[in-house]
Amino acid sequence: MCGPSHFNGHHETTMTVTEQLSTLASILAHGDITSLFQPIVSLSERRILGYEALTRGPSNTALHSPINLLAAARHAGRLNELEMICRENACRRYSQLQLQGKLFLNASPETLLDATHKPGRTLELLQKYRIPADRVVIELTEQTPTDDFELLDAALHHYRNMGFSIALDDLGAGYSSLRMWSELRPDYVKIDRYFVDGIHRDAIKREFVESIMKIARASRAQVVAEGIELVEEFRVLSDMGIDLVQGYLLGRPEELPATDAAVLLPAVDNRDETSDETHPDLSVLVMKQSAVTTSHPIVDVLELFRLQVNLNTIAVLDAMNMPIGVVHRSLLSDALLKPFATDLMARKPISRLMSNDFLAVELGQSLQQVSRLLTSRARQRIDEDFVITCNGRYHGLGRVIDVLRLITELKVQQARHANPLTLLPGNVPIQQCLTRLLRQGREAVICYVDIDHFKPFNDLYGYAKGDEILLCLAHCLGEQIDSSCDFVGHIGGDDFMLVISSKDWSARIKQLFETFEQRCRSFYRTEHLIEGCFIAEGRQGGQQRYPLLSLSVGAVHLKPDSTTELDAARLASLASEAKRQAKQDAGFSLYTIDVEQRLGVDQSPSLAASAL
């Protein structure tokens, strides 16, 4: 419960070890701690799944920090005692606040394995505060090595038998967290904040998270991305199909936490208008199927299925028109096959047979996001429809088969317009990207990237080696973009297009130069590397000496004020002109055109006002 989450605390006074132990003794004697709750949000259902309980010690002491509080308790041999006090305080406050959803309670493996630990204490607390065991998740926080997995598994088996779920915290950060996952098979795994921090700028971190999600699908575990602080991190994780999210961006640990996911999500879930033929939304999938309320008689729902032979799913709504369950045709049929079941159940409310295990997605989500969410649901059947909401309220149903069909069509369309070697978007998607950029009025830098002396290199080393160089550049370019908002395309040959929204675009180009130069070294013959050049046939015939490969980049700095003055063709032409200027300089070079200066856009406030 103390939770080793990053901490922006009060002013901490310096204390000696003796003073810390004295303060700890006072805390344990008087229960002088504060329980905070941080929401864990489900993106697919747009609701708060639950809360992680975190603890703070007395203000204005070094033990206010949870890290220091845990360390002091461990040093004093009183960690078990501290955790039980934290656990009781969290249960009491959770009950008093009448919080809905699951309660995540931190527990360290060493306390579970402590001979003095009494396993029945937690169940007593839940009974005391009237909290159902199936709403509690024991979250393992690993601060010290764990060796006895067999004993730990037995301890957790005891908790599972009582109805608790198990979560593994800080996956990837602990001493043996991957082995713990394999041995203990938790219900939830929480990715360590290290892999979330800056994931929009780091391809390796994205690969790590993709791997975690793949293992999670195989082991039937749900993945929680915690420590999300930036909108860019949120967007990338959401696009990857992560459903459960936690972090300062959505809600800080608070004594009185938010109880409505709508309060937490809109600020981060509203995107720029990017919906087009390459990023279709869900409007094309919506089936306008009527829904029922929880009190609807089962016999009436049966009649709806009888009248509509192609109907597989009916949504069940609450008084606010929000989905809380679904009824599948197969589920209803199985339940009513039992002898006398129809007579006994006919007048009962549909809530008796509905399933609360369903996928709900918001209308504004992209087709790719929904595809990933469906893929991550191990229990999703192809004939089970999903619910589509608008601002959290029921809007209609979507069919899994339609998502698969549209994704296939999209991939075929993308492949048709992709470069066959690098598989990067070709000229049609590049044109669409530039048009979209101008329509949105966003600031960005459009970079035309060209390899210097590529043709003579190709002639000397052969086309196979030339293709390897092009693939190498494609990979280097992909590493420099933020996949949530940037773009890389292949115009043809050795010409590429980059669209970068980040403020640090020039640093990224510099990094591109360094990376490409370094990686190209493996493609040259030893004598060419030593001499720093190669000899090949020149354009006019005869042998000519050429420097090793370098890049020329022409950049066009586009600002919102100048987007209305341009079209995609003119923007591409400016980038090509900038590239030609860059090629005038030897070696790696960057030449920038400022669109405002080129078009003579005056940003003087008085002139702008008079123009209006």
C-alpha positions as a printed Julia matrix, in Angstrom:
612×3 Matrix{Float64}:
   0.0     0.0     0.0
   2.88    2.36    0.57
   3.59    2.01   -3.1
   7.0     2.99   -4.49
   5.42    5.32   -7.05
   7.32    8.52   -7.89
   6.71   11.1    -5.21
   6.32   14.87   -5.25
   5.93   15.34   -1.53
   6.03   17.99    1.14
   9.22   19.52    2.45
  11.15   16.77    4.22
  13.28   17.41    7.25
  16.57   15.55    7.65
  16.41   12.89   10.32
  18.98   10.61   11.9
  18.41    6.84   11.82
  17.43    6.95   15.49
  14.91    9.72   14.84
  13.46    7.82   11.89
  13.0     4.67   13.96
  11.39    6.73   16.71
   9.03    8.36   14.2
   8.22    4.94   12.73
   7.37    3.58   16.18
   5.01    6.51   16.73
   3.37    5.96   13.31
   2.78    2.27   14.04
   1.49    3.0    17.53
  -1.01    5.67   16.47
  -1.72    4.69   12.84
  -0.57    8.14   11.75
  -0.74    7.53    8.0
  -2.84    8.82    5.1
  -4.36    6.63    2.39
  -4.48    8.03   -1.14
  -6.2     6.47   -4.14
  -5.06    6.65   -7.76
  -7.58    5.61  -10.45
  -6.91    2.86  -12.99
  -9.01    3.57  -16.09
 -10.32    1.16  -18.74
 -10.2     2.9   -22.12
 -12.45    0.4   -23.91
 -15.22    0.69  -21.32
 -14.51    4.35  -20.45
 -14.86    3.6   -16.77
 -12.67    3.43  -13.69
 -11.63   -0.2   -13.23
 -10.47    0.5    -9.7
  -7.98    2.33   -7.49
  -4.48    1.63   -6.27
  -4.19    2.44   -2.57
  -1.02    4.38   -1.72
   0.22    5.54    1.66
   1.94    8.67    2.97
   3.48    9.14    6.4
   3.15   12.28    8.59
   3.73   15.57    6.75
   6.96   17.51    7.26
   8.92   14.39    8.2
  11.31   12.29    6.15
   8.86    9.4     6.52
   6.16   11.24    4.58
   7.75    9.69    1.47
   6.51    6.11    0.93
  10.0     5.03   -0.14
  11.53    6.27    3.12
   8.66    4.85    5.17
   9.1     1.38    3.67
  12.87    1.51    4.05
  12.62    2.48    7.72
  10.11   -0.31    8.42
  12.28   -2.86    6.61
  15.35   -1.69    8.55
  13.47   -2.02   11.83
  12.08   -5.46   10.94
   8.52   -4.1    11.15
   7.51   -4.16    7.47
   4.77   -6.72    8.06
   3.28   -4.55   10.81
   3.39   -1.42    8.63
   1.76   -3.14    5.66
  -1.14   -4.4     7.78
  -1.77   -0.89    9.17
  -1.64    0.53    5.62
  -3.98   -2.19    4.42
  -6.54   -1.59    7.17
  -6.48    2.18    6.66
  -6.96    1.74    2.9
  -9.9    -0.65    3.37
 -11.54    1.68    5.88
 -11.22    4.77    3.64
 -12.28    2.82    0.51
 -15.42    1.74    2.35
 -16.12    5.19    3.8
 -15.76    6.86    0.39
 -18.0     4.16   -1.16
 -15.57    3.82   -4.06
 -16.62    1.53   -6.89
 -14.43   -0.9    -8.78
 -11.46   -2.91   -7.6
  -9.12   -2.02   -4.74
  -5.43   -2.67   -5.5
  -3.53   -3.3    -2.26
   0.28   -3.38   -2.34
   2.05   -6.27   -0.64
   5.73   -7.19   -0.72
   6.61  -10.89   -1.2
   8.83  -10.81    1.88
   5.85  -10.02    4.13
   3.74  -12.77    2.55
   6.56  -15.21    3.29
   7.14  -13.85    6.82
   6.49  -16.55    9.42
   4.65  -14.0    11.6
   2.27  -13.03    8.76
  -1.29  -14.19    9.4
  -3.03  -14.83    6.06
  -6.55  -14.55    7.47
  -6.09  -10.94    8.6
  -6.91   -9.42    5.19
 -10.17  -11.36    4.88
 -11.15  -10.21    8.38
 -10.55   -6.6     7.31
 -12.74   -7.03    4.23
 -15.54   -8.55    6.27
 -15.22   -5.73    8.8
 -15.57   -3.05    6.12
 -17.99   -5.05    3.93
 -15.74   -5.25    0.87
 -16.25   -8.34   -1.36
 -13.03  -10.33   -1.83
 -13.5   -10.43   -5.61
 -13.08   -6.63   -5.68
  -9.61   -6.79   -4.12
  -6.34   -7.19   -6.05
  -3.17   -8.06   -4.14
  -0.42   -6.14   -5.94
   3.06   -7.59   -5.47
   5.77   -4.94   -5.2
   9.28   -6.37   -5.44
  11.95   -4.33   -3.68
  14.2    -7.22   -2.65
  15.11  -10.51   -4.4
  12.6   -13.37   -4.19
  13.97  -16.9    -4.36
  11.29  -19.16   -2.92
   8.74  -19.05   -5.74
   7.11  -22.31   -4.6
   6.33  -20.92   -1.16
   5.18  -17.58   -2.6
   2.91  -19.39   -5.04
   1.38  -21.32   -2.16
   0.75  -18.05   -0.27
  -0.91  -16.48   -3.32
  -2.93  -19.64   -3.93
  -4.41  -19.08   -0.49
  -5.46  -15.54   -1.5
  -6.9   -16.75   -4.81
  -8.98  -19.38   -3.02
 -10.57  -16.56   -1.0
 -11.53  -14.73   -4.21
  -8.69  -12.19   -4.52
  -6.99  -11.35   -7.82
  -3.21  -10.98   -8.11
  -1.24   -8.21   -9.82
   2.5    -7.97  -10.49
   3.82   -4.41  -10.11
   6.73   -2.73  -11.94
   7.14   -5.45  -14.57
  10.63   -5.3   -16.04
  12.15   -3.37  -13.14
  12.5    -5.96  -10.36
  15.12   -8.57   -9.71
  13.09  -11.45  -11.09
   9.8   -10.0   -12.31
   9.67  -11.99  -15.56
  10.25  -15.22  -13.69
   7.6   -14.19  -11.14
   5.16  -13.68  -14.0
   5.92  -17.12  -15.4
   5.73  -18.85  -12.02
   2.79  -17.02  -10.42
   0.54  -16.31  -13.44
  -0.95  -13.03  -12.1
  -4.29  -11.65  -13.3
  -2.76   -8.19  -13.93
   0.75   -7.07  -14.87
   1.77   -3.43  -14.46
   4.49   -2.24  -16.82
   7.22   -0.33  -15.02
   7.15    3.43  -15.58
  10.63    3.3   -17.18
   9.12    1.7   -20.3
   6.22    4.2   -20.41
   8.39    7.31  -19.98
   9.07    8.71  -23.45
   7.67    5.66  -25.27
   6.53    7.95  -28.1
  10.21    8.69  -28.84
  11.69    5.24  -28.25
  11.14    2.32  -30.65
  12.84   -0.14  -28.27
  10.38    0.68  -25.49
   7.49    0.18  -27.89
   8.93   -3.23  -28.86
   9.19   -4.16  -25.17
   5.56   -3.23  -24.51
   4.43   -5.12  -27.63
   6.22   -8.21  -26.29
   4.59   -7.83  -22.88
   1.16   -7.6   -24.5
   1.84  -10.75  -26.54
   2.83  -12.73  -23.43
  -0.17  -11.29  -21.56
  -2.56  -12.54  -24.23
  -1.05  -16.02  -23.95
  -1.23  -16.05  -20.15
  -4.7   -14.41  -19.94
  -3.31  -11.48  -17.94
  -4.47   -7.88  -18.28
  -1.79   -5.22  -18.84
  -1.78   -1.93  -16.91
   0.45    0.91  -18.16
   1.27    3.03  -15.12
   3.14    6.28  -14.7
   1.62    7.99  -17.76
   2.36   11.72  -17.58
   2.29   12.96  -21.19
  -0.5    13.03  -23.76
   1.97   11.64  -26.32
   2.68    8.61  -24.1
  -1.05    8.06  -23.64
  -1.74    8.19  -27.37
   0.98    5.72  -28.32
  -0.09    3.24  -25.62
  -3.73    3.62  -26.62
  -2.85    3.05  -30.3
  -0.9    -0.07  -29.31
  -4.05   -1.51  -27.74
  -3.28   -0.97  -24.05
  -6.65   -0.83  -22.31
  -5.83   -0.18  -18.63
  -3.97    3.05  -17.86
  -2.79    4.84  -14.73
  -0.72    7.95  -14.07
  -0.62   11.63  -13.23
  -2.1    12.52  -16.64
  -5.35   10.77  -15.72
  -5.38   11.33  -11.98
  -2.92   11.83   -9.15
  -3.12    9.87   -5.88
  -5.7    11.76   -3.8
  -7.6    11.36   -0.56
 -10.84   12.08   -2.47
 -10.26   10.63   -5.95
 -12.45   11.19   -9.0
 -15.22    8.64   -9.45
 -16.23    9.45  -13.03
 -13.92    8.35  -15.86
 -15.41   11.05  -18.1
 -13.76   13.66  -15.85
 -10.37   11.99  -16.37
 -10.48   11.01  -20.04
 -11.73   13.87  -22.26
  -8.69   16.08  -21.71
  -6.41   13.36  -23.1
  -8.71   11.45  -25.41
  -9.71   14.22  -27.83
  -7.4    14.11  -30.84
  -6.75   16.45  -33.67
  -8.99   15.89  -36.63
  -6.98   13.19  -38.37
  -9.78   10.97  -39.58
  -9.38   10.27  -43.3
  -9.17    7.37  -45.66
  -6.0     6.06  -43.96
  -7.36    6.4   -40.4
 -11.1     5.63  -40.66
 -13.26    6.05  -37.57
 -16.01    3.69  -36.43
 -18.99    5.43  -38.03
 -18.89    2.97  -40.94
 -19.26    0.06  -38.5
 -22.25    1.23  -36.46
 -25.32   -1.01  -36.53
 -28.28    0.91  -35.11
 -29.63   -1.9   -32.94
 -32.07   -1.11  -30.12
 -30.96   -2.03  -26.59
 -32.8    -3.11  -23.42
 -32.71   -2.11  -19.76
 -31.72   -4.39  -16.89
 -35.36   -4.9   -15.87
 -36.44   -6.07  -19.34
 -38.1    -9.53  -19.1
 -36.1   -12.42  -20.55
 -39.09  -13.55  -22.62
 -39.13  -10.19  -24.49
 -35.44  -10.45  -25.26
 -36.01  -13.97  -26.57
 -38.67  -12.55  -28.88
 -36.21   -9.93  -30.21
 -33.77  -12.69  -31.12
 -36.56  -14.75  -32.7
 -37.71  -11.87  -34.91
 -34.15  -10.98  -36.05
 -32.37  -14.14  -37.15
 -29.1   -12.29  -37.88
 -29.01  -10.62  -34.47
 -26.23  -12.01  -32.26
 -25.99   -9.46  -29.45
 -28.22   -7.04  -27.51
 -26.75   -4.35  -25.25
 -28.12   -3.85  -21.73
 -28.19   -0.24  -20.51
 -28.56    1.54  -17.17
 -30.83    4.5   -16.44
 -28.24    6.89  -17.95
 -28.22    5.0   -21.27
 -24.74    3.63  -20.57
 -23.91    0.0   -21.41
 -23.45   -2.26  -18.39
 -23.77   -5.66  -20.04
 -24.67   -7.63  -23.15
 -26.79  -10.65  -23.97
 -25.44  -13.03  -26.61
 -27.8   -15.3   -28.54
 -25.66  -18.34  -27.69
 -25.55  -17.41  -23.99
 -29.31  -17.1   -23.8
 -29.86  -20.32  -25.7
 -27.53  -22.3   -23.43
 -29.21  -20.97  -20.29
 -32.7   -21.82  -21.48
 -31.91  -25.33  -22.74
 -32.2   -26.75  -19.23
 -35.5   -28.49  -18.38
 -38.27  -26.04  -17.44
 -35.78  -23.14  -17.69
 -37.97  -21.11  -20.06
 -41.02  -21.36  -17.78
 -39.0   -20.55  -14.68
 -36.98  -17.69  -16.18
 -39.36  -16.1   -18.7
 -40.54  -13.23  -16.45
 -37.21  -12.72  -14.72
 -35.22   -9.55  -15.63
 -32.56   -9.9   -18.33
 -29.94   -8.8   -15.77
 -30.08  -12.42  -14.51
 -28.58  -13.7   -17.77
 -26.55  -10.78  -19.13
 -22.77  -10.88  -19.31
 -20.65   -7.99  -18.05
 -17.64   -9.29  -20.0
 -17.93   -7.17  -23.13
 -15.96   -4.65  -25.15
 -17.25   -1.07  -25.43
 -15.4     1.4   -27.67
 -15.92    5.11  -28.21
 -17.1     6.3   -31.64
 -14.05    8.57  -32.06
 -11.53    5.72  -31.75
  -9.74    4.59  -34.88
 -10.27    1.28  -36.62
  -6.69    0.3   -35.76
  -7.27    0.92  -32.04
 -10.41   -1.21  -32.02
  -8.64   -3.98  -33.94
  -5.9    -4.08  -31.31
  -8.45   -4.09  -28.45
 -10.3    -7.0   -30.04
  -7.03   -8.87  -30.54
  -6.07   -8.36  -26.89
  -9.35   -9.92  -25.7
  -8.6   -13.62  -25.55
 -12.29  -14.48  -25.02
 -13.65  -12.4   -27.91
 -15.41  -14.64  -30.43
 -15.87  -13.64  -34.04
 -19.68  -13.86  -33.7
 -19.8   -11.72  -30.55
 -20.5    -8.08  -31.36
 -18.98   -5.16  -29.44
 -20.69   -2.02  -28.15
 -20.05    1.42  -29.69
 -20.62    4.46  -27.45
 -20.74    8.21  -28.02
 -19.58   10.23  -25.0
 -20.0     7.08  -22.93
 -23.65    6.52  -23.93
 -24.92    3.69  -26.11
 -24.73    4.44  -29.84
 -24.98    1.02  -31.51
 -23.19   -2.27  -32.11
 -20.2    -3.26  -34.22
 -19.33   -6.66  -35.69
 -15.91   -8.24  -35.31
 -16.08   -9.58  -38.86
 -16.6    -6.03  -40.2
 -13.49   -4.81  -38.36
 -11.44   -7.65  -39.85
 -12.8    -6.9   -43.33
 -12.05   -3.16  -43.14
  -8.57   -3.72  -41.69
  -7.83   -6.12  -44.56
  -9.08   -3.59  -47.12
  -7.0    -0.88  -45.46
  -3.85   -3.02  -45.56
  -4.44   -3.82  -49.24
  -4.9    -0.11  -49.97
  -1.77    0.81  -48.02
   0.23   -1.92  -49.77
  -0.95   -0.64  -53.15
   0.53    2.78  -52.39
   3.62    1.59  -50.5
   7.15    1.41  -51.85
   7.77   -2.29  -52.64
  11.29   -2.26  -51.15
  10.95   -0.31  -47.91
   7.15   -0.78  -47.53
   6.98    2.89  -46.53
   4.05    5.01  -47.78
   4.59    6.16  -51.37
   3.55    9.26  -53.28
  -0.23    8.99  -52.79
  -0.05    8.74  -48.97
   2.63   11.47  -48.94
   0.28   13.77  -50.84
  -2.56   12.89  -48.44
  -0.3    13.59  -45.45
   0.68   17.05  -46.73
  -2.96   17.9   -47.57
  -4.07   16.82  -44.09
  -1.27   18.84  -42.49
  -2.35   22.02  -44.3
  -6.02   21.39  -43.51
  -5.29   21.05  -39.8
  -3.17   24.21  -39.74
  -0.48   22.52  -37.63
   3.11   23.65  -37.24
   5.52   21.09  -38.69
   8.79   20.67  -40.58
   8.69   18.9   -43.94
  12.04   17.32  -44.81
  13.1    16.08  -48.24
  15.92   13.55  -47.64
  18.32   12.55  -50.42
  21.43   10.32  -50.44
  24.49   12.01  -51.96
  26.46    9.98  -54.57
  24.0     7.09  -54.4
  24.04    6.33  -58.16
  27.83    5.85  -58.47
  27.76    3.75  -55.26
  24.97    1.65  -56.8
  26.93    1.22  -60.03
  30.1     0.16  -58.19
  28.67   -2.04  -55.43
  25.63   -3.42  -57.26
  21.87   -3.01  -56.86
  21.59   -5.5   -53.99
  23.98   -3.43  -51.86
  22.17   -0.29  -53.0
  18.87   -1.73  -51.77
  20.5    -2.47  -48.41
  21.51    1.2   -48.17
  17.93    2.31  -48.9
  16.57   -0.07  -46.25
  19.18    1.19  -43.81
  18.07    4.79  -44.38
  14.4     3.8   -44.04
  15.15    2.3   -40.61
  17.19    5.34  -39.54
  14.32    7.65  -40.53
  11.79    5.52  -38.65
  13.85    5.82  -35.47
  13.77    9.62  -35.6
  10.0    10.06  -35.73
   7.32   10.13  -33.07
   4.86    7.57  -34.4
   1.91    9.31  -32.73
   2.22   12.51  -34.78
   5.04   12.29  -37.37
   5.28   10.7   -40.83
   7.94    9.08  -43.01
   7.41    8.24  -46.69
   9.45    6.96  -49.63
   9.16    9.15  -52.73
  11.22    6.73  -54.83
  14.83    5.77  -55.42
  16.98    7.43  -52.76
  14.46   10.22  -52.04
  12.45   10.16  -48.8
  10.01   12.52  -47.07
   9.83   13.26  -43.33
   7.13   15.28  -41.57
   8.15   16.14  -38.01
   5.93   17.95  -35.48
   8.42   17.93  -32.61
  10.18   21.13  -31.51
  13.52   19.3   -31.45
  13.37   18.46  -35.16
  16.85   19.86  -35.94
  18.38   17.68  -33.21
  16.62   14.69  -34.75
  18.11   15.48  -38.17
  21.55   15.74  -36.58
  21.01   12.35  -34.94
  19.86   10.98  -38.32
  23.14   12.12  -39.89
  25.24   10.47  -37.17
  23.28    7.19  -37.2
  23.25    6.82  -40.99
  26.98    7.6   -41.28
  27.82    5.04  -38.6
  25.62    2.26  -40.01
  26.83    2.74  -43.57
  30.37    1.82  -42.53
  29.49   -1.88  -42.67
  28.57   -1.6   -46.38
  31.92   -0.25  -47.68
  34.99   -2.19  -48.66
  37.9    -1.79  -46.24
  40.04    0.23  -48.67
  37.22    2.69  -49.3
  36.71    3.16  -45.57
  40.43    3.82  -45.07
  40.61    6.3   -47.97
  37.26    7.93  -47.11
  36.13    7.72  -50.75
  35.51    5.34  -53.66
  36.17    5.5   -57.4
  33.36    4.88  -59.89
  32.36    5.89  -63.38
  31.33    9.54  -63.61
  28.31   10.99  -65.36
  30.43   12.21  -68.25
  32.28    8.9   -68.49
  35.71    8.12  -67.09
  36.64    7.29  -63.52
  35.83    9.77  -60.79
  36.55    9.96  -57.06
  33.45   10.21  -54.81
  33.21   10.84  -51.05
  31.49    8.22  -48.88
  27.7     8.45  -48.8
  26.11   11.38  -46.99
  22.64   12.92  -46.71
  21.26   16.22  -47.99
  18.1    17.36  -46.24
  15.89   20.2   -47.44
  13.54   21.36  -44.67
  10.46   23.55  -44.95
   9.36   25.07  -41.65
   5.58   25.35  -41.86
   3.73   27.52  -39.31
  -0.05   27.78  -38.74
  -0.25   31.31  -40.19
   1.02   30.16  -43.58
  -0.94   26.92  -44.09
  -3.82   28.67  -45.87
  -1.44   30.12  -48.49
  -0.27   26.71  -49.73
  -1.43   23.46  -51.27
   0.29   20.06  -51.1
   1.98   20.46  -54.51
   3.5    23.85  -53.6
   4.67   22.51  -50.23
   6.37   19.52  -51.89
   7.96   21.87  -54.44
   9.42   24.04  -51.65
  10.85   20.95  -49.96
  12.44   19.85  -53.24
  13.93   23.33  -53.7
  15.37   23.22  -50.16
  16.9    19.82  -50.93
  18.59   21.2   -54.06
  20.06   24.03  -51.96
  21.31   21.51  -49.37
  23.11   19.52  -52.08
  25.22   22.58  -52.92
  27.21   21.88  -49.73
  29.55   18.91  -49.51
  28.86   16.15  -46.96
  25.94   15.96  -44.58
  23.95   19.16  -44.98
  20.66   20.75  -43.96
  19.04   23.73  -45.67
  15.87   25.28  -44.22
  13.21   27.41  -45.9
  10.92   29.43  -43.63
   7.53   29.47  -45.35
   6.44   32.75  -43.74
   9.49   34.58  -45.03
   9.15   32.98  -48.46
   5.47   33.91  -48.77
   5.95   37.32  -47.12
   3.5    36.59  -44.3
   3.65   39.48  -41.84
   2.81   38.54  -38.28
   2.47   42.15  -37.07
  -0.65   42.19  -34.81
  -1.91   45.5   -36.23
  -1.56   44.37  -39.85
  -3.15   41.02  -39.06
  -6.09   42.76  -37.44
  -6.55   45.16  -40.36
  -6.44   42.26  -42.8
  -9.39   40.73  -41.0
